[in-house]
Amino acid sequence: MDNPAGSATGTFDVILEGGPELLPADVRRQRVDSLTDTVKICHHGGYEHFGRVDGESPVDGPVLFRWIRRTRIAE
């Protein structure tokens, strides 16, 4: 079975698009264990949530996730 945009270890390369301009470029490229519906990044006292773009499942390249919302860290 093919592993879209993944490695032999079962991880997947993803690109995070949109969201805060101050989110560093190196954070926007992630390696995740599974292609869930969302990726959550801790950033400046909150979480930036990125959703997988429908139909994004390239064979040779990262999967695209777009920013959908920000939540605050509960204290």
PDB file with SEQRES, HELIX, SHEET and CRYST1 records, atoms N, CA, C and O in Angstrom:
SEQRES   1 A   75  MET ASP ASN PRO ALA GLY SER ALA THR GLY THR PHE ASP          
SEQRES   2 A   75  VAL ILE LEU GLU GLY GLY PRO GLU LEU LEU PRO ALA ASP          
SEQRES   3 A   75  VAL ARG ARG GLN ARG VAL ASP SER LEU THR ASP THR VAL          
SEQRES   4 A   75  LYS ILE CYS HIS HIS GLY GLY TYR GLU HIS PHE GLY ARG          
SEQRES   5 A   75  VAL ASP GLY GLU SER PRO VAL ASP GLY PRO VAL LEU PHE          
SEQRES   6 A   75  ARG TRP ILE ARG ARG THR ARG ILE ALA GLU                      
SHEET    1 AA1 5 ARG A  29  VAL A  32  0                                        
SHEET    2 AA1 5 PHE A  12  GLU A  17 -1                                        
SHEET    3 AA1 5 VAL A  63  ARG A  72  1                                        
SHEET    4 AA1 5 GLY A  46  ARG A  52 -1                                        
SHEET    5 AA1 5 THR A  38  HIS A  43 -1                                        
CRYST1    1.000    1.000    1.000  90.00  90.00  90.00 P 1           1          
ATOM      1  N   MET A   1       0.838  -1.188   0.000  1.00  0.00           N  
ATOM      2  CA  MET A   1       0.000   0.000   0.000  1.00  0.00           C  
ATOM      3  C   MET A   1       0.882   1.249   0.000  1.00  0.00           C  
ATOM      4  O   MET A   1       1.883   1.307   0.714  1.00  0.00           O  
ATOM      5  N   ASP A   2       0.513   2.230  -0.788  1.00  0.00           N  
ATOM      6  CA  ASP A   2       1.294   3.471  -0.861  1.00  0.00           C  
ATOM      7  C   ASP A   2       1.143   4.285   0.409  1.00  0.00           C  
ATOM      8  O   ASP A   2       0.131   4.204   1.105  1.00  0.00           O  
ATOM      9  N   ASN A   3       2.167   5.068   0.696  1.00  0.00           N  
ATOM     10  CA  ASN A   3       2.178   5.933   1.865  1.00  0.00           C  
ATOM     11  C   ASN A   3       2.314   7.364   1.353  1.00  0.00           C  
ATOM     12  O   ASN A   3       3.435   7.857   1.236  1.00  0.00           O  
ATOM     13  N   PRO A   4       1.191   8.060   1.038  1.00  0.00           N  
ATOM     14  CA  PRO A   4       1.280   9.387   0.429  1.00  0.00           C  
ATOM     15  C   PRO A   4       2.082  10.358   1.269  1.00  0.00           C  
ATOM     16  O   PRO A   4       1.818  10.533   2.458  1.00  0.00           O  
ATOM     17  N   ALA A   5       3.060  10.985   0.647  1.00  0.00           N  
ATOM     18  CA  ALA A   5       3.891  12.005   1.295  1.00  0.00           C  
ATOM     19  C   ALA A   5       4.508  11.502   2.588  1.00  0.00           C  
ATOM     20  O   ALA A   5       4.883  12.303   3.445  1.00  0.00           O  
ATOM     21  N   GLY A   6       4.619  10.206   2.742  1.00  0.00           N  
ATOM     22  CA  GLY A   6       5.144   9.660   3.981  1.00  0.00           C  
ATOM     23  C   GLY A   6       6.472   8.964   3.786  1.00  0.00           C  
ATOM     24  O   GLY A   6       6.934   8.761   2.663  1.00  0.00           O  
ATOM     25  N   SER A   7       7.072   8.606   4.897  1.00  0.00           N  
ATOM     26  CA  SER A   7       8.341   7.900   4.853  1.00  0.00           C  
ATOM     27  C   SER A   7       8.103   6.433   5.186  1.00  0.00           C  
ATOM     28  O   SER A   7       6.977   6.025   5.471  1.00  0.00           O  
ATOM     29  N   ALA A   8       9.147   5.668   5.149  1.00  0.00           N  
ATOM     30  CA  ALA A   8       9.052   4.252   5.483  1.00  0.00           C  
ATOM     31  C   ALA A   8       8.679   4.049   6.952  1.00  0.00           C  
ATOM     32  O   ALA A   8       8.221   2.970   7.327  1.00  0.00           O  
ATOM     33  N   THR A   9       8.869   5.067   7.780  1.00  0.00           N  
ATOM     34  CA  THR A   9       8.555   4.953   9.205  1.00  0.00           C  
ATOM     35  C   THR A   9       7.095   5.260   9.508  1.00  0.00           C  
ATOM     36  O   THR A   9       6.676   5.172  10.663  1.00  0.00           O  
ATOM     37  N   GLY A  10       6.309   5.621   8.489  1.00  0.00           N  
ATOM     38  CA  GLY A  10       4.896   5.909   8.719  1.00  0.00           C  
ATOM     39  C   GLY A  10       4.628   7.341   9.133  1.00  0.00           C  
ATOM     40  O   GLY A  10       3.549   7.641   9.643  1.00  0.00           O  
ATOM     41  N   THR A  11       5.583   8.232   8.927  1.00  0.00           N  
ATOM     42  CA  THR A  11       5.355   9.647   9.211  1.00  0.00           C  
ATOM     43  C   THR A  11       5.061  10.374   7.916  1.00  0.00           C  
ATOM     44  O   THR A  11       5.397   9.897   6.832  1.00  0.00           O  
ATOM     45  N   PHE A  12       4.427  11.541   8.037  1.00  0.00           N  
ATOM     46  CA  PHE A  12       4.006  12.308   6.878  1.00  0.00           C  
ATOM     47  C   PHE A  12       4.523  13.735   6.972  1.00  0.00           C  
ATOM     48  O   PHE A  12       4.506  14.334   8.047  1.00  0.00           O  
ATOM     49  N   ASP A  13       4.977  14.276   5.864  1.00  0.00           N  
ATOM     50  CA  ASP A  13       5.395  15.673   5.796  1.00  0.00           C  
ATOM     51  C   ASP A  13       4.165  16.519   5.492  1.00  0.00           C  
ATOM     52  O   ASP A  13       3.388  16.203   4.591  1.00  0.00           O  
ATOM     53  N   VAL A  14       3.997  17.602   6.256  1.00  0.00           N  
ATOM     54  CA  VAL A  14       2.875  18.502   6.031  1.00  0.00           C  
ATOM     55  C   VAL A  14       3.375  19.941   5.989  1.00  0.00           C  
ATOM     56  O   VAL A  14       4.406  20.271   6.575  1.00  0.00           O  
ATOM     57  N   ILE A  15       2.629  20.792   5.288  1.00  0.00           N  
ATOM     58  CA  ILE A  15       2.898  22.228   5.257  1.00  0.00           C  
ATOM     59  C   ILE A  15       1.690  22.927   5.853  1.00  0.00           C  
ATOM     60  O   ILE A  15       0.548  22.620   5.513  1.00  0.00           O  
ATOM     61  N   LEU A  16       1.958  23.877   6.751  1.00  0.00           N  
ATOM     62  CA  LEU A  16       0.908  24.651   7.409  1.00  0.00           C  
ATOM     63  C   LEU A  16       0.829  26.013   6.743  1.00  0.00           C  
ATOM     64  O   LEU A  16       1.815  26.750   6.701  1.00  0.00           O  
ATOM     65  N   GLU A  17      -0.345  26.345   6.224  1.00  0.00           N  
ATOM     66  CA  GLU A  17      -0.536  27.577   5.461  1.00  0.00           C  
ATOM     67  C   GLU A  17      -1.501  28.498   6.202  1.00  0.00           C  
ATOM     68  O   GLU A  17      -2.483  28.038   6.785  1.00  0.00           O  
ATOM     69  N   GLY A  18      -1.217  29.794   6.177  1.00  0.00           N  
ATOM     70  CA  GLY A  18      -2.091  30.779   6.810  1.00  0.00           C  
ATOM     71  C   GLY A  18      -1.764  30.950   8.286  1.00  0.00           C  
ATOM     72  O   GLY A  18      -0.708  30.523   8.752  1.00  0.00           O  
ATOM     73  N   GLY A  19      -2.670  31.574   9.011  1.00  0.00           N  
ATOM     74  CA  GLY A  19      -2.451  31.809  10.428  1.00  0.00           C  
ATOM     75  C   GLY A  19      -1.580  33.018  10.682  1.00  0.00           C  
ATOM     76  O   GLY A  19      -1.407  33.861   9.803  1.00  0.00           O  
ATOM     77  N   PRO A  20      -1.026  33.107  11.890  1.00  0.00           N  
ATOM     78  CA  PRO A  20      -0.247  34.292  12.255  1.00  0.00           C  
ATOM     79  C   PRO A  20       1.022  34.444  11.420  1.00  0.00           C  
ATOM     80  O   PRO A  20       1.721  33.473  11.131  1.00  0.00           O  
ATOM     81  N   GLU A  21       1.295  35.683  11.045  1.00  0.00           N  
ATOM     82  CA  GLU A  21       2.508  35.965  10.265  1.00  0.00           C  
ATOM     83  C   GLU A  21       3.777  35.658  11.041  1.00  0.00           C  
ATOM     84  O   GLU A  21       4.809  35.361  10.439  1.00  0.00           O  
ATOM     85  N   LEU A  22       3.720  35.724  12.376  1.00  0.00           N  
ATOM     86  CA  LEU A  22       4.906  35.491  13.205  1.00  0.00           C  
ATOM     87  C   LEU A  22       5.220  34.012  13.414  1.00  0.00           C  
ATOM     88  O   LEU A  22       6.212  33.685  14.065  1.00  0.00           O  
ATOM     89  N   LEU A  23       4.406  33.123  12.883  1.00  0.00           N  
ATOM     90  CA  LEU A  23       4.687  31.694  12.987  1.00  0.00           C  
ATOM     91  C   LEU A  23       5.897  31.395  12.097  1.00  0.00           C  
ATOM     92  O   LEU A  23       5.833  31.579  10.882  1.00  0.00           O  
ATOM     93  N   PRO A  24       6.998  30.934  12.697  1.00  0.00           N  
ATOM     94  CA  PRO A  24       8.239  30.744  11.934  1.00  0.00           C  
ATOM     95  C   PRO A  24       8.088  29.751  10.780  1.00  0.00           C  
ATOM     96  O   PRO A  24       7.292  28.814  10.840  1.00  0.00           O  
ATOM     97  N   ALA A  25       8.864  29.982   9.747  1.00  0.00           N  
ATOM     98  CA  ALA A  25       8.831  29.128   8.555  1.00  0.00           C  
ATOM     99  C   ALA A  25       9.160  27.676   8.896  1.00  0.00           C  
ATOM    100  O   ALA A  25       8.564  26.759   8.330  1.00  0.00           O  
ATOM    101  N   ASP A  26      10.109  27.454   9.822  1.00  0.00           N  
ATOM    102  CA  ASP A  26      10.472  26.075  10.160  1.00  0.00           C  
ATOM    103  C   ASP A  26       9.348  25.352  10.885  1.00  0.00           C  
ATOM    104  O   ASP A  26       9.284  24.123  10.840  1.00  0.00           O  
ATOM    105  N   VAL A  27       8.459  26.085  11.553  1.00  0.00           N  
ATOM    106  CA  VAL A  27       7.302  25.484  12.228  1.00  0.00           C  
ATOM    107  C   VAL A  27       6.233  25.112  11.200  1.00  0.00           C  
ATOM    108  O   VAL A  27       5.447  24.190  11.419  1.00  0.00           O  
ATOM    109  N   ARG A  28       6.209  25.820  10.098  1.00  0.00           N  
ATOM    110  CA  ARG A  28       5.199  25.577   9.054  1.00  0.00           C  
ATOM    111  C   ARG A  28       5.437  24.283   8.283  1.00  0.00           C  
ATOM    112  O   ARG A  28       4.565  23.838   7.538  1.00  0.00           O  
ATOM    113  N   ARG A  29       6.587  23.690   8.451  1.00  0.00           N  
ATOM    114  CA  ARG A  29       6.868  22.366   7.859  1.00  0.00           C  
ATOM    115  C   ARG A  29       6.974  21.391   9.015  1.00  0.00           C  
ATOM    116  O   ARG A  29       7.879  21.494   9.843  1.00  0.00           O  
ATOM    117  N   GLN A  30       6.067  20.465   9.069  1.00  0.00           N  
ATOM    118  CA  GLN A  30       5.991  19.514  10.169  1.00  0.00           C  
ATOM    119  C   GLN A  30       6.077  18.091   9.646  1.00  0.00           C  
ATOM    120  O   GLN A  30       5.802  17.822   8.476  1.00  0.00           O  
ATOM    121  N   ARG A  31       6.457  17.203  10.518  1.00  0.00           N  
ATOM    122  CA  ARG A  31       6.385  15.761  10.243  1.00  0.00           C  
ATOM    123  C   ARG A  31       5.454  15.196  11.311  1.00  0.00           C  
ATOM    124  O   ARG A  31       5.712  15.332  12.507  1.00  0.00           O  
ATOM    125  N   VAL A  32       4.370  14.561  10.867  1.00  0.00           N  
ATOM    126  CA  VAL A  32       3.367  14.042  11.790  1.00  0.00           C  
ATOM    127  C   VAL A  32       3.261  12.527  11.641  1.00  0.00           C  
ATOM    128  O   VAL A  32       3.617  11.964  10.606  1.00  0.00           O  
ATOM    129  N   ASP A  33       2.760  11.871  12.707  1.00  0.00           N  
ATOM    130  CA  ASP A  33       2.639  10.412  12.706  1.00  0.00           C  
ATOM    131  C   ASP A  33       1.438   9.909  11.926  1.00  0.00           C  
ATOM    132  O   ASP A  33       1.453   8.789  11.415  1.00  0.00           O  
ATOM    133  N   SER A  34       0.394  10.729  11.829  1.00  0.00           N  
ATOM    134  CA  SER A  34      -0.784  10.313  11.079  1.00  0.00           C  
ATOM    135  C   SER A  34      -1.427  11.539  10.440  1.00  0.00           C  
ATOM    136  O   SER A  34      -1.240  12.666  10.899  1.00  0.00           O  
ATOM    137  N   LEU A  35      -2.170  11.306   9.399  1.00  0.00           N  
ATOM    138  CA  LEU A  35      -2.844  12.404   8.705  1.00  0.00           C  
ATOM    139  C   LEU A  35      -4.233  12.589   9.313  1.00  0.00           C  
ATOM    140  O   LEU A  35      -5.246  12.210   8.726  1.00  0.00           O  
ATOM    141  N   THR A  36      -4.248  13.173  10.491  1.00  0.00           N  
ATOM    142  CA  THR A  36      -5.505  13.467  11.157  1.00  0.00           C  
ATOM    143  C   THR A  36      -6.176  14.650  10.466  1.00  0.00           C  
ATOM    144  O   THR A  36      -5.633  15.216   9.517  1.00  0.00           O  
ATOM    145  N   ASP A  37      -7.359  15.016  10.951  1.00  0.00           N  
ATOM    146  CA  ASP A  37      -8.085  16.137  10.362  1.00  0.00           C  
ATOM    147  C   ASP A  37      -7.448  17.479  10.690  1.00  0.00           C  
ATOM    148  O   ASP A  37      -7.553  18.424   9.908  1.00  0.00           O  
ATOM    149  N   THR A  38      -6.781  17.572  11.856  1.00  0.00           N  
ATOM    150  CA  THR A  38      -6.172  18.843  12.255  1.00  0.00           C  
ATOM    151  C   THR A  38      -4.781  18.633  12.841  1.00  0.00           C  
ATOM    152  O   THR A  38      -4.446  17.567  13.357  1.00  0.00           O  
ATOM    153  N   VAL A  39      -3.985  19.699  12.738  1.00  0.00           N  
ATOM    154  CA  VAL A  39      -2.679  19.775  13.388  1.00  0.00           C  
ATOM    155  C   VAL A  39      -2.744  20.979  14.306  1.00  0.00           C  
ATOM    156  O   VAL A  39      -3.206  22.045  13.899  1.00  0.00           O  
ATOM    157  N   LYS A  40      -2.281  20.819  15.555  1.00  0.00           N  
ATOM    158  CA  LYS A  40      -2.348  21.884  16.553  1.00  0.00           C  
ATOM    159  C   LYS A  40      -0.926  22.273  16.950  1.00  0.00           C  
ATOM    160  O   LYS A  40      -0.131  21.417  17.339  1.00  0.00           O  
ATOM    161  N   ILE A  41      -0.600  23.584  16.850  1.00  0.00           N  
ATOM    162  CA  ILE A  41       0.730  24.105  17.149  1.00  0.00           C  
ATOM    163  C   ILE A  41       0.628  25.090  18.312  1.00  0.00           C  
ATOM    164  O   ILE A  41      -0.181  26.017  18.274  1.00  0.00           O  
ATOM    165  N   CYS A  42       1.442  24.891  19.337  1.00  0.00           N  
ATOM    166  CA  CYS A  42       1.497  25.823  20.465  1.00  0.00           C  
ATOM    167  C   CYS A  42       2.262  27.071  20.020  1.00  0.00           C  
ATOM    168  O   CYS A  42       3.380  26.986  19.513  1.00  0.00           O  
ATOM    169  N   HIS A  43       1.621  28.253  20.227  1.00  0.00           N  
ATOM    170  CA  HIS A  43       2.244  29.492  19.750  1.00  0.00           C  
ATOM    171  C   HIS A  43       1.724  30.671  20.563  1.00  0.00           C  
ATOM    172  O   HIS A  43       0.521  30.932  20.578  1.00  0.00           O  
ATOM    173  N   HIS A  44       2.621  31.385  21.240  1.00  0.00           N  
ATOM    174  CA  HIS A  44       2.307  32.610  21.992  1.00  0.00           C  
ATOM    175  C   HIS A  44       1.087  32.481  22.905  1.00  0.00           C  
ATOM    176  O   HIS A  44       0.136  33.253  22.784  1.00  0.00           O  
ATOM    177  N   GLY A  45       1.112  31.523  23.803  1.00  0.00           N  
ATOM    178  CA  GLY A  45       0.054  31.382  24.802  1.00  0.00           C  
ATOM    179  C   GLY A  45      -1.252  30.807  24.281  1.00  0.00           C  
ATOM    180  O   GLY A  45      -2.294  30.939  24.924  1.00  0.00           O  
ATOM    181  N   GLY A  46      -1.199  30.181  23.141  1.00  0.00           N  
ATOM    182  CA  GLY A  46      -2.403  29.566  22.581  1.00  0.00           C  
ATOM    183  C   GLY A  46      -2.030  28.467  21.612  1.00  0.00           C  
ATOM    184  O   GLY A  46      -0.866  28.083  21.492  1.00  0.00           O  
ATOM    185  N   TYR A  47      -3.029  27.975  20.933  1.00  0.00           N  
ATOM    186  CA  TYR A  47      -2.823  26.943  19.926  1.00  0.00           C  
ATOM    187  C   TYR A  47      -3.360  27.426  18.591  1.00  0.00           C  
ATOM    188  O   TYR A  47      -4.459  27.975  18.509  1.00  0.00           O  
ATOM    189  N   GLU A  48      -2.581  27.218  17.562  1.00  0.00           N  
ATOM    190  CA  GLU A  48      -3.014  27.491  16.198  1.00  0.00           C  
ATOM    191  C   GLU A  48      -3.456  26.153  15.608  1.00  0.00           C  
ATOM    192  O   GLU A  48      -2.711  25.173  15.639  1.00  0.00           O  
ATOM    193  N   HIS A  49      -4.662  26.124  15.078  1.00  0.00           N  
ATOM    194  CA  HIS A  49      -5.232  24.890  14.528  1.00  0.00           C  
ATOM    195  C   HIS A  49      -5.246  24.976  13.000  1.00  0.00           C  
ATOM    196  O   HIS A  49      -5.672  25.975  12.420  1.00  0.00           O  
ATOM    197  N   PHE A  50      -4.775  23.919  12.374  1.00  0.00           N  
ATOM    198  CA  PHE A  50      -4.708  23.835  10.919  1.00  0.00           C  
ATOM    199  C   PHE A  50      -5.479  22.605  10.478  1.00  0.00           C  
ATOM    200  O   PHE A  50      -5.296  21.521  11.033  1.00  0.00           O  
ATOM    201  N   GLY A  51      -6.337  22.765   9.487  1.00  0.00           N  
ATOM    202  CA  GLY A  51      -7.147  21.668   8.975  1.00  0.00           C  
ATOM    203  C   GLY A  51      -6.634  21.173   7.643  1.00  0.00           C  
ATOM    204  O   GLY A  51      -6.158  21.946   6.811  1.00  0.00           O  
ATOM    205  N   ARG A  52      -6.738  19.881   7.460  1.00  0.00           N  
ATOM    206  CA  ARG A  52      -6.296  19.257   6.216  1.00  0.00           C  
ATOM    207  C   ARG A  52      -7.197  19.697   5.065  1.00  0.00           C  
ATOM    208  O   ARG A  52      -8.423  19.685   5.178  1.00  0.00           O  
ATOM    209  N   VAL A  53      -6.580  20.077   3.984  1.00  0.00           N  
ATOM    210  CA  VAL A  53      -7.319  20.511   2.801  1.00  0.00           C  
ATOM    211  C   VAL A  53      -7.939  19.272   2.156  1.00  0.00           C  
ATOM    212  O   VAL A  53      -7.239  18.296   1.883  1.00  0.00           O  
ATOM    213  N   ASP A  54      -9.256  19.309   1.911  1.00  0.00           N  
ATOM    214  CA  ASP A  54      -9.957  18.177   1.301  1.00  0.00           C  
ATOM    215  C   ASP A  54      -9.291  17.752   0.009  1.00  0.00           C  
ATOM    216  O   ASP A  54      -8.949  18.583  -0.833  1.00  0.00           O  
ATOM    217  N   GLY A  55      -9.114  16.467  -0.135  1.00  0.00           N  
ATOM    218  CA  GLY A  55      -8.542  15.935  -1.358  1.00  0.00           C  
ATOM    219  C   GLY A  55      -7.028  16.002  -1.433  1.00  0.00           C  
ATOM    220  O   GLY A  55      -6.438  15.512  -2.396  1.00  0.00           O  
ATOM    221  N   GLU A  56      -6.382  16.603  -0.430  1.00  0.00           N  
ATOM    222  CA  GLU A  56      -4.925  16.711  -0.439  1.00  0.00           C  
ATOM    223  C   GLU A  56      -4.322  15.379  -0.009  1.00  0.00           C  
ATOM    224  O   GLU A  56      -4.396  15.006   1.162  1.00  0.00           O  
ATOM    225  N   SER A  57      -3.743  14.685  -0.933  1.00  0.00           N  
ATOM    226  CA  SER A  57      -3.089  13.424  -0.649  1.00  0.00           C  
ATOM    227  C   SER A  57      -2.052  13.135  -1.726  1.00  0.00           C  
ATOM    228  O   SER A  57      -2.122  12.112  -2.408  1.00  0.00           O  
ATOM    229  N   PRO A  58      -1.087  14.043  -1.874  1.00  0.00           N  
ATOM    230  CA  PRO A  58      -0.108  13.860  -2.949  1.00  0.00           C  
ATOM    231  C   PRO A  58       0.796  12.662  -2.694  1.00  0.00           C  
ATOM    232  O   PRO A  58       1.077  12.313  -1.548  1.00  0.00           O  
ATOM    233  N   VAL A  59       1.238  12.048  -3.758  1.00  0.00           N  
ATOM    234  CA  VAL A  59       2.132  10.902  -3.635  1.00  0.00           C  
ATOM    235  C   VAL A  59       3.558  11.364  -3.364  1.00  0.00           C  
ATOM    236  O   VAL A  59       4.269  10.765  -2.557  1.00  0.00           O  
ATOM    237  N   ASP A  60       3.974  12.431  -4.041  1.00  0.00           N  
ATOM    238  CA  ASP A  60       5.362  12.899  -3.924  1.00  0.00           C  
ATOM    239  C   ASP A  60       5.424  14.317  -3.384  1.00  0.00           C  
ATOM    240  O   ASP A  60       5.750  15.245  -4.124  1.00  0.00           O  
ATOM    241  N   GLY A  61       5.124  14.497  -2.138  1.00  0.00           N  
ATOM    242  CA  GLY A  61       5.223  15.821  -1.563  1.00  0.00           C  
ATOM    243  C   GLY A  61       4.411  15.934  -0.289  1.00  0.00           C  
ATOM    244  O   GLY A  61       3.676  15.018   0.080  1.00  0.00           O  
ATOM    245  N   PRO A  62       4.550  17.064   0.377  1.00  0.00           N  
ATOM    246  CA  PRO A  62       3.862  17.251   1.650  1.00  0.00           C  
ATOM    247  C   PRO A  62       2.359  17.467   1.462  1.00  0.00           C  
ATOM    248  O   PRO A  62       1.904  17.883   0.396  1.00  0.00           O  
ATOM    249  N   VAL A  63       1.605  17.176   2.512  1.00  0.00           N  
ATOM    250  CA  VAL A  63       0.163  17.377   2.539  1.00  0.00           C  
ATOM    251  C   VAL A  63      -0.101  18.777   3.087  1.00  0.00           C  
ATOM    252  O   VAL A  63       0.536  19.198   4.052  1.00  0.00           O  
ATOM    253  N   LEU A  64      -1.035  19.494   2.475  1.00  0.00           N  
ATOM    254  CA  LEU A  64      -1.333  20.876   2.843  1.00  0.00           C  
ATOM    255  C   LEU A  64      -2.412  20.949   3.918  1.00  0.00           C  
ATOM    256  O   LEU A  64      -3.467  20.324   3.806  1.00  0.00           O  
ATOM    257  N   PHE A  65      -2.124  21.726   4.965  1.00  0.00           N  
ATOM    258  CA  PHE A  65      -3.091  22.039   6.017  1.00  0.00           C  
ATOM    259  C   PHE A  65      -3.221  23.558   6.059  1.00  0.00           C  
ATOM    260  O   PHE A  65      -2.215  24.263   5.985  1.00  0.00           O  
ATOM    261  N   ARG A  66      -4.452  24.074   6.176  1.00  0.00           N  
ATOM    262  CA  ARG A  66      -4.685  25.525   6.250  1.00  0.00           C  
ATOM    263  C   ARG A  66      -5.175  25.900   7.635  1.00  0.00           C  
ATOM    264  O   ARG A  66      -5.868  25.132   8.303  1.00  0.00           O  
ATOM    265  N   TRP A  67      -4.795  27.111   8.052  1.00  0.00           N  
ATOM    266  CA  TRP A  67      -5.180  27.636   9.360  1.00  0.00           C  
ATOM    267  C   TRP A  67      -6.700  27.746   9.440  1.00  0.00           C  
ATOM    268  O   TRP A  67      -7.350  28.233   8.516  1.00  0.00           O  
ATOM    269  N   ILE A  68      -7.263  27.276  10.581  1.00  0.00           N  
ATOM    270  CA  ILE A  68      -8.722  27.381  10.755  1.00  0.00           C  
ATOM    271  C   ILE A  68      -9.118  28.183  11.987  1.00  0.00           C  
ATOM    272  O   ILE A  68     -10.179  28.808  11.994  1.00  0.00           O  
ATOM    273  N   ARG A  69      -8.289  28.182  13.035  1.00  0.00           N  
ATOM    274  CA  ARG A  69      -8.655  28.961  14.221  1.00  0.00           C  
ATOM    275  C   ARG A  69      -7.509  28.974  15.234  1.00  0.00           C  
ATOM    276  O   ARG A  69      -6.526  28.243  15.113  1.00  0.00           O  
ATOM    277  N   ARG A  70      -7.678  29.828  16.227  1.00  0.00           N  
ATOM    278  CA  ARG A  70      -6.756  29.910  17.362  1.00  0.00           C  
ATOM    279  C   ARG A  70      -7.548  29.686  18.630  1.00  0.00           C  
ATOM    280  O   ARG A  70      -8.668  30.181  18.756  1.00  0.00           O  
ATOM    281  N   THR A  71      -6.991  28.954  19.566  1.00  0.00           N  
ATOM    282  CA  THR A  71      -7.598  28.798  20.891  1.00  0.00           C  
ATOM    283  C   THR A  71      -6.559  29.174  21.939  1.00  0.00           C  
ATOM    284  O   THR A  71      -5.356  29.108  21.689  1.00  0.00           O  
ATOM    285  N   ARG A  72      -7.037  29.567  23.112  1.00  0.00           N  
ATOM    286  CA  ARG A  72      -6.135  29.908  24.212  1.00  0.00           C  
ATOM    287  C   ARG A  72      -5.860  28.702  25.081  1.00  0.00           C  
ATOM    288  O   ARG A  72      -6.686  27.796  25.192  1.00  0.00           O  
ATOM    289  N   ILE A  73      -4.700  28.699  25.693  1.00  0.00           N  
ATOM    290  CA  ILE A  73      -4.357  27.638  26.630  1.00  0.00           C  
ATOM    291  C   ILE A  73      -5.118  27.877  27.936  1.00  0.00           C  
ATOM    292  O   ILE A  73      -5.071  28.968  28.504  1.00  0.00           O  
ATOM    293  N   ALA A  74      -5.812  26.849  28.398  1.00  0.00           N  
ATOM    294  CA  ALA A  74      -6.565  26.963  29.644  1.00  0.00           C  
ATOM    295  C   ALA A  74      -5.597  26.988  30.827  1.00  0.00           C  
ATOM    296  O   ALA A  74      -4.613  26.250  30.857  1.00  0.00           O  
ATOM    297  N   GLU A  75      -5.894  27.845  31.792  1.00  0.00           N  
ATOM    298  CA  GLU A  75      -5.020  27.924  32.968  1.00  0.00           C  
ATOM    299  C   GLU A  75      -5.688  27.344  34.163  1.00  0.00           C  
ATOM    300  O   GLU A  75      -5.104  27.322  35.247  1.00  0.00           O  
TER     301      GLU A  75                                                      
END                                                                             
